[in-house]
Amino acid sequence: MTQKRHPETLTATALGWSDPETDAMAMPLRPSTSFLRDPNDLDRTGRMFTRDDNPTFAQPEALINALEGGAGCLLFASGMAAITSVFQRLTPGDHVILPELVYSGLRDWMNIHGVRWGLEVSYVDFSELALVQAAIIQGKTKVIWLETPSNPTWGITDIAAISTVAHAAGVLVAIDNTVATPILTRPLEHGADIVVHSCSKYMNGHGDLIAGAVVVAHGQSAILSDMQKLRNEYGGVLGSFETWLLLRGMRTLSVRVKTASISALKIAEFLDGCGAVQQVLYPGLPHHPGHDIAAKQMTGGFGGMLSFRLKGGEVAAKILAGKVQIIRQAISFGSTETVIEHRAGMEKTDSPTPRDMLRVSVGLEHTDDLIADLQHAMDAMQLELDAPDA
Ligand SMILES: *Cc1c(COP(=O)(O)O)cnc(C)c1O
């Protein structure tokens, strides 16, 4: 059967592998650090030491690669280890373009370590293609980095448009696809060259491990070999137990992401009608500035992440985040349970994240329970704001 399988089938079957030795349908965890050498001192399986490669990596790497439609995938010890490997390939003096609003961990790494290593960085407003084009320095710019929807305000970038501009100048396009996941967006189909993931979020989906992945497009296999060397030499390698758990989590990726997307849209609509709310940031809402591109580029939903700004400012936002009872106040996202976060408080003081904003990762609870919880928290917030001694 040559028909291309759907993401639901790829994830549920985990590509249908089984252990050739035992016929076990769940592949065994293989924690061994070393692999035997034959009498001629050769490693028969091509494996020698787990910092370079481990057989437990093979199935989740093949699954992520199949979901993204890539030429190959590598797992890393964290999303940050995956992201930084893209930049560690570069040479001092190389120039990179990042969005103004980008995952804060990358901005902090770039401003301290990337710059110290000699990378030159431009932060650009990606809503204007002309600004991205103008920021390219011919022969010097090596990577344009995207995130869509971008954390934490869920701006949408047209991957195909950026890729066209980048490729005309010989620049690689790398994209952090953590938020959309390959269930909702497959950036390589739109022209991107490299996809990275924090698998700590939706990919694993249960809030109990840290992992990352890199996938490269067909024709870019040389990048993958560079990165495998970097992974070995910098040592950002994933533990085999985490690798095994990650595959277990990924089997339900598509149902989790689709359920969260349906619920997030309803919650965004509810928040849009709340008097205390200044603005809801969710690409599924028709008034979101990136809605039309998102509708074209995303398949099967707009994701489980949304943010909203409060008319009562930072004070109101912090009170509200403390009043929820089912939803819990915590960092991170993409797990089964809904969490709310005052994002600006988590980031450095120079962060452009609005201070009156809360970020919500919608989980898999019943939507009505989540809406009732938010309504209750809004009422409690209002009482506290209206109290005479407030
Ligand atoms: C969490 C996150 C990262 C970093 O991943 P870790 O697994 O925490 O190292 C990178 N990008 C985005 C969009 C994230 O949300």
PDBQT file of the ligand as one rigid body, heavy atoms in Angstrom, charges set to zero:
ROOT
HETATM    1  C1  LIG A 401       9.473  25.215  25.802  1.00  0.00    +0.000 C 
HETATM    2  C2  LIG A 401       9.836  25.756  24.477  1.00  0.00    +0.000 A 
HETATM    3  C3  LIG A 401      11.138  25.650  23.999  1.00  0.00    +0.000 A 
HETATM    4  C4  LIG A 401      12.258  25.062  24.831  1.00  0.00    +0.000 C 
HETATM    5  O1  LIG A 401      12.112  23.705  25.006  1.00  0.00    +0.000 OA
HETATM    6  P1  LIG A 401      12.653  22.878  26.275  1.00  0.00    +0.000 P 
HETATM    7  O2  LIG A 401      12.235  21.498  25.979  1.00  0.00    +0.000 OA
HETATM    8  O3  LIG A 401      12.013  23.478  27.488  1.00  0.00    +0.000 OA
HETATM    9  O4  LIG A 401      14.138  23.065  26.305  1.00  0.00    +0.000 OA
HETATM   10  C5  LIG A 401      11.391  26.109  22.727  1.00  0.00    +0.000 A 
HETATM   11  N1  LIG A 401      10.437  26.683  21.964  1.00  0.00    +0.000 NA
HETATM   12  C6  LIG A 401       9.182  26.826  22.398  1.00  0.00    +0.000 A 
HETATM   13  C7  LIG A 401       8.165  27.454  21.521  1.00  0.00    +0.000 C 
HETATM   14  C8  LIG A 401       8.847  26.379  23.673  1.00  0.00    +0.000 A 
HETATM   15  O5  LIG A 401       7.615  26.545  24.107  1.00  0.00    +0.000 OA
ENDROOT
TORSDOF 0
